[in-house]
Amino acid sequence: MMGLATDGGLLLPERVPALSAETLDAWRGLSYRDLAFRIISLFADDIPADDLKRLIDRSYDSFEHGEITPVLREDGVYILELFHGPTLAFKDVALQLLGNLFEYLLEERDEKMNIVGATSGDTGSAAIYGVRGKDRINIFIMHPHGKTSPIQALQMTTVTDPNVFNIAVEGTFDDCQNIVKTLFNDLPFKERHALGAVNSINWARVLAQVVYYFYAWFRVADAGAGKISFAVPTGNFGDIFAGYVAKRMGLPIEKLILATNENNILTRFINDGDYSLGTVVSTVSPSMDIQLASNFERYLYYLFDENPVRVRDAFAGLSTKGKIDFTDTEMARVHAEFASRSVDQEETLATIAAFRTETGYLLDPHTAVGVRAGQELASPGAEVVCLATAHPAKFGDAVEKATGITPPLPPALQGIDQLPSRCTVLPADQAAIRQFIEEHAR
């Protein structure tokens, strides 16, 4: 519920449970909902089992595909479709559940909450759809003004429930994210307004995403695969960190393939040990236009042998020197877990076009980044599961530029540009955001 810890760090479970081969084998045939219940129950011991099962079932009732996250095979790779929720993006998998968890816990405690979050595109609408109309929650979502896709902006600003507040910030996503962290680090402000987080800084979001790695691995293993890798398009390290947690739990993932666009700080880290800040570049895959990956801190905790002092020192160095340094031993461990590739816009569009020609399947530009990296970096003899993070219609301009085809709008998006909308444009200034929240907080 608290998002950031009171010392400004990110929360992690005290321990990551290790699963036996027998447990994995017993879980292979479970439905997505039942698998989610088994995995989340390992980390959440403060919600009665019947209540947790009901919350999980209700969360996935909003998905239009019976499998929740179906797995398809196309052009030599597996596609894990994560876009069958109400906002057509992978964030729904976690945020539908998170909204219901928040509502349950607030009711139980007779409390209220003001959610404050930042989005580069998809988190905002998924969070809004997760809590819209809920009695005890107001939500304030910041997005970089004019730097999301038109559909992404409309999915946020056309939700006019009285508990929803959209803020278009005149800056980048990193500006939005820094403002969120500043507000959460102001403990009197955080406590006075009962701030809650829905960004991937919220551990429960990462936990919910762990489930689909298990689900996809079981489906592909059942199809006869031996070694299985995952290709993950990411800018904030949250989605691929969920895969890392799954691997720590005992899921035998061969390799985690991290795919970035031109905003490639994570690729530079994995390939060269270079975690140094750069300038954000606007691309056709805007949800990945991020330089400072907030979830990276969680991975460093494990890379640094669960030594929080070393993590704090590393981020102090990032603030003063603009980079984090790593030893040869640490980088050897990184290379054992991850491979990475930066895919530029020309390659992204070419991948969308080629994949459409070969298979008839339309990739959104983020998924295309993951597919390109996955095809090139697959280990010999390993199958690759590429995470399809958004419906192609959310990025119709890029898909049309690549293929000449305008992806048909699914029912959830038809007529969205005709709906009334509400949004407040504010400067990238934490004082202005703070004042707005104070004026509208529940």
NORPECOR-V361074 format. One record per residue. N is the residue number from 1. RES is the residue in one small letter. SS is DSSP state (2 for helix, 1 for strand, 0 for the rest). NEAR is the number of other ideal C-beta (glycine too) atoms within 12 Angstrom. D_LAST is the distance of its C-alpha to the last C-alpha in Angstrom with 1 decimal. Layout:
N;RES;SS;NEAR;D_LAST
N;RES;SS;NEAR;D_LAST
This chain:
1;m;0;31;16.0
2;m;0;27;16.2
3;g;0;36;17.8
4;l;1;32;19.9
5;a;0;26;21.8
6;t;0;17;21.4
7;d;0;15;24.6
8;g;0;27;23.4
9;g;0;26;25.6
10;l;1;38;25.0
11;l;0;29;25.1
12;l;0;29;28.1
13;p;0;24;29.6
14;e;0;10;32.1
15;r;0;13;34.8
16;v;0;28;35.4
17;p;0;24;37.4
18;a;0;16;40.8
19;l;0;25;41.9
20;s;0;13;45.6
21;a;2;13;47.6
22;e;2;10;48.0
23;t;2;20;44.2
24;l;2;25;43.9
25;d;2;16;46.9
26;a;2;15;45.4
27;w;2;31;42.1
28;r;0;23;44.0
29;g;0;16;43.9
30;l;0;24;40.4
31;s;0;23;38.1
32;y;2;36;35.0
33;r;2;29;32.7
34;d;2;25;35.1
35;l;2;36;35.5
36;a;2;39;31.7
37;f;2;30;31.6
38;r;2;32;34.6
39;i;2;39;33.2
40;i;2;37;29.6
41;s;2;24;31.0
42;l;0;27;32.9
43;f;0;28;29.8
44;a;0;28;27.4
45;d;0;13;29.0
46;d;0;16;26.0
47;i;0;23;25.5
48;p;0;14;28.3
49;a;2;16;30.5
50;d;2;12;30.2
51;d;2;23;26.4
52;l;2;31;26.5
53;k;2;24;29.2
54;r;2;20;27.3
55;l;2;34;24.1
56;i;2;39;26.5
57;d;2;23;28.4
58;r;2;22;25.4
59;s;2;38;24.2
60;y;2;36;27.7
61;d;0;19;28.3
62;s;0;27;26.5
63;f;0;33;29.4
64;e;0;21;32.3
65;h;0;24;35.0
66;g;0;13;36.2
67;e;0;24;36.7
68;i;0;39;33.1
69;t;0;41;34.7
70;p;0;24;38.3
71;v;1;36;41.0
72;l;1;26;43.7
73;r;1;23;46.8
74;e;1;27;47.5
75;d;0;24;50.1
76;g;0;20;50.7
77;v;1;41;47.1
78;y;1;39;44.5
79;i;1;38;41.3
80;l;1;48;38.2
81;e;1;40;36.1
82;l;0;48;32.4
83;f;0;41;31.2
84;h;0;31;31.3
85;g;0;40;27.6
86;p;0;33;25.5
87;t;0;46;25.1
88;l;0;42;28.7
89;a;1;50;28.0
90;f;0;47;28.4
91;k;2;50;24.8
92;d;2;44;24.2
93;v;2;51;26.4
94;a;2;44;23.8
95;l;2;43;20.5
96;q;2;41;21.1
97;l;2;49;21.8
98;l;2;46;18.9
99;g;2;42;16.3
100;n;2;33;18.2
101;l;2;39;18.5
102;f;2;40;14.8
103;e;2;32;14.3
104;y;2;29;17.4
105;l;2;29;16.6
106;l;2;26;13.1
107;e;2;19;14.9
108;e;2;17;17.7
109;r;2;15;15.9
110;d;0;10;13.6
111;e;0;21;10.6
112;k;0;25;7.2
113;m;1;37;7.0
114;n;1;40;6.4
115;i;1;48;9.9
116;v;1;47;12.0
117;g;1;53;15.5
118;a;1;47;18.7
119;t;1;49;21.3
120;s;0;52;24.9
121;g;0;47;24.8
122;d;2;53;24.3
123;t;2;51;21.5
124;g;2;49;18.9
125;s;2;47;20.0
126;a;2;48;20.5
127;a;2;50;17.1
128;i;2;48;15.6
129;y;2;37;18.1
130;g;2;46;17.3
131;v;2;40;13.7
132;r;0;34;13.7
133;g;0;19;12.9
134;k;0;31;11.7
135;d;0;19;9.8
136;r;0;27;7.8
137;i;1;41;7.1
138;n;1;35;6.0
139;i;1;46;9.2
140;f;1;46;10.9
141;i;1;54;14.6
142;m;1;52;17.4
143;h;1;48;20.9
144;p;1;38;24.1
145;h;0;25;24.9
146;g;0;19;28.0
147;k;0;31;28.7
148;t;0;41;27.5
149;s;0;41;29.7
150;p;2;24;29.2
151;i;2;37;28.4
152;q;2;46;25.8
153;a;2;33;24.0
154;l;2;35;24.3
155;q;2;46;23.0
156;m;2;48;19.6
157;t;2;32;19.6
158;t;0;29;20.8
159;v;0;33;17.8
160;t;0;19;16.1
161;d;0;22;13.7
162;p;0;16;10.8
163;n;0;31;8.4
164;v;1;36;10.9
165;f;1;39;11.5
166;n;1;40;15.1
167;i;1;43;16.5
168;a;1;34;20.3
169;v;1;39;21.5
170;e;1;22;25.0
171;g;0;29;26.4
172;t;0;33;27.1
173;f;2;46;25.1
174;d;2;32;26.2
175;d;2;34;24.5
176;c;2;46;21.2
177;q;2;42;21.7
178;n;2;29;22.7
179;i;2;38;19.6
180;v;2;45;17.5
181;k;2;33;20.0
182;t;2;27;19.9
183;l;2;40;16.2
184;f;2;41;16.5
185;n;2;23;19.7
186;d;0;25;18.1
187;l;2;18;17.5
188;p;2;13;16.0
189;f;2;23;13.3
190;k;2;30;12.8
191;e;2;18;12.7
192;r;2;16;10.6
193;h;0;27;7.6
194;a;0;28;9.0
195;l;1;41;10.2
196;g;1;44;12.1
197;a;0;40;15.0
198;v;0;48;16.7
199;n;0;46;19.6
200;s;0;48;22.9
201;i;0;39;22.1
202;n;0;42;20.6
203;w;2;38;23.6
204;a;2;43;22.8
205;r;2;45;23.1
206;v;2;44;26.5
207;l;2;38;27.6
208;a;2;49;26.9
209;q;2;47;29.1
210;v;2;44;31.9
211;v;2;46;32.7
212;y;2;46;34.1
213;y;2;45;36.5
214;f;2;44;38.1
215;y;2;42;38.1
216;a;2;47;39.8
217;w;2;41;42.2
218;f;2;35;43.4
219;r;2;33;44.0
220;v;2;34;46.0
221;a;2;28;47.9
222;d;2;19;48.8
223;a;0;18;50.3
224;g;0;12;52.7
225;a;0;27;51.1
226;g;0;16;52.0
227;k;1;21;50.0
228;i;1;40;46.6
229;s;1;44;44.5
230;f;1;55;41.2
231;a;1;50;40.5
232;v;1;52;36.9
233;p;1;54;35.7
234;t;0;52;33.0
235;g;0;48;31.6
236;n;0;47;29.0
237;f;0;43;31.2
238;g;2;49;28.6
239;d;2;48;30.5
240;i;2;48;33.9
241;f;2;43;32.6
242;a;2;44;31.8
243;g;2;42;35.5
244;y;2;38;36.5
245;v;2;43;34.8
246;a;2;40;36.6
247;k;2;31;39.8
248;r;2;29;39.3
249;m;2;31;38.8
250;g;0;25;42.3
251;l;0;40;41.9
252;p;0;26;45.1
253;i;1;40;43.8
254;e;1;32;46.6
255;k;1;36;44.7
256;l;1;44;41.2
257;i;1;43;41.8
258;l;1;49;39.2
259;a;1;49;39.2
260;t;1;45;37.8
261;n;0;43;38.4
262;e;0;29;39.5
263;n;0;38;36.5
264;n;0;39;38.5
265;i;2;41;37.5
266;l;2;46;37.4
267;t;2;38;40.8
268;r;2;27;42.3
269;f;2;37;41.1
270;i;2;40;42.6
271;n;2;24;45.8
272;d;2;19;46.5
273;g;0;26;44.3
274;d;0;23;42.8
275;y;1;36;39.1
276;s;1;22;38.9
277;l;0;27;36.3
278;g;0;26;37.2
279;t;0;17;36.0
280;v;0;29;33.8
281;v;0;26;35.9
282;s;0;24;34.6
283;t;0;36;36.2
284;v;0;38;36.5
285;s;0;51;34.4
286;p;2;42;31.3
287;s;2;48;29.0
288;m;2;52;31.5
289;d;0;44;31.6
290;i;0;47;30.4
291;q;0;37;32.4
292;l;0;38;30.4
293;a;0;44;29.8
294;s;0;43;26.9
295;n;0;38;28.2
296;f;2;39;31.7
297;e;2;36;30.9
298;r;2;37;30.8
299;y;2;42;34.2
300;l;2;38;35.6
301;y;2;30;34.9
302;y;2;28;37.4
303;l;2;34;39.7
304;f;0;27;40.0
305;d;0;15;40.9
306;e;0;19;37.5
307;n;0;15;37.9
308;p;2;23;34.6
309;v;2;15;36.5
310;r;2;23;38.2
311;v;2;29;34.9
312;r;2;22;33.5
313;d;2;18;36.8
314;a;2;30;36.8
315;f;2;31;33.4
316;a;2;17;34.5
317;g;2;20;37.6
318;l;2;25;35.5
319;s;2;16;33.8
320;t;2;13;37.1
321;k;2;15;39.6
322;g;0;19;37.5
323;k;1;24;38.8
324;i;1;35;39.2
325;d;0;23;42.8
326;f;0;27;44.0
327;t;0;16;47.3
328;d;2;11;49.8
329;t;2;14;49.2
330;e;2;26;45.4
331;m;2;22;46.1
332;a;2;14;48.7
333;r;2;21;46.0
334;v;2;34;43.7
335;h;2;22;46.6
336;a;2;18;47.3
337;e;2;29;43.8
338;f;1;40;43.0
339;a;1;32;44.7
340;s;1;37;43.1
341;r;1;35;43.9
342;s;1;37;42.4
343;v;0;42;42.8
344;d;0;27;42.9
345;q;2;29;42.1
346;e;2;21;45.7
347;e;2;29;46.0
348;t;2;40;42.8
349;l;2;32;44.0
350;a;2;25;47.4
351;t;2;46;46.0
352;i;2;42;44.2
353;a;2;27;47.4
354;a;2;25;49.7
355;f;2;36;47.6
356;r;2;27;47.5
357;t;2;18;51.2
358;e;2;19;52.0
359;t;2;20;49.7
360;g;0;14;48.2
361;y;0;31;44.8
362;l;0;40;42.1
363;l;0;53;40.1
364;d;0;52;37.0
365;p;2;50;37.5
366;h;2;52;35.5
367;t;2;49;37.4
368;a;2;51;40.6
369;v;2;55;40.0
370;g;2;54;39.9
371;v;2;48;42.9
372;r;2;40;45.0
373;a;2;46;44.3
374;g;2;45;44.9
375;q;2;31;48.2
376;e;2;25;49.5
377;l;2;33;48.4
378;a;0;30;49.1
379;s;0;24;51.2
380;p;0;12;54.7
381;g;0;13;54.7
382;a;1;30;50.9
383;e;1;35;48.9
384;v;1;43;45.7
385;v;1;50;42.4
386;c;1;46;40.5
387;l;1;48;36.7
388;a;1;45;36.0
389;t;0;52;32.4
390;a;1;51;31.8
391;h;0;41;33.5
392;p;2;40;36.0
393;a;2;34;34.7
394;k;2;45;31.6
395;f;2;44;34.0
396;g;2;33;36.6
397;d;2;25;37.9
398;a;2;40;39.0
399;v;2;38;40.5
400;e;2;23;42.4
401;k;2;22;43.7
402;a;2;33;44.9
403;t;2;30;46.5
404;g;0;14;46.8
405;i;0;22;44.8
406;t;0;17;41.5
407;p;0;31;39.7
408;p;0;15;39.0
409;l;0;21;35.4
410;p;0;26;34.2
411;p;0;13;32.8
412;a;0;28;29.2
413;l;0;32;29.9
414;q;0;14;32.3
415;g;0;13;31.2
416;i;2;28;28.0
417;d;2;17;29.2
418;q;2;10;29.4
419;l;0;17;25.8
420;p;0;14;23.4
421;s;0;20;21.2
422;r;0;23;18.3
423;c;0;30;18.0
424;t;1;27;17.7
425;v;1;22;20.6
426;l;1;30;20.1
427;p;1;21;22.8
428;a;0;29;23.0
429;d;0;20;21.8
430;q;2;30;19.2
431;a;2;17;18.7
432;a;2;23;17.9
433;i;2;40;15.3
434;r;2;30;13.8
435;q;2;19;13.7
436;f;2;31;12.1
437;i;2;37;9.2
438;e;2;22;8.9
439;e;2;18;9.2
440;h;2;23;6.5
441;a;0;28;3.8
442;r;0;29;0.0
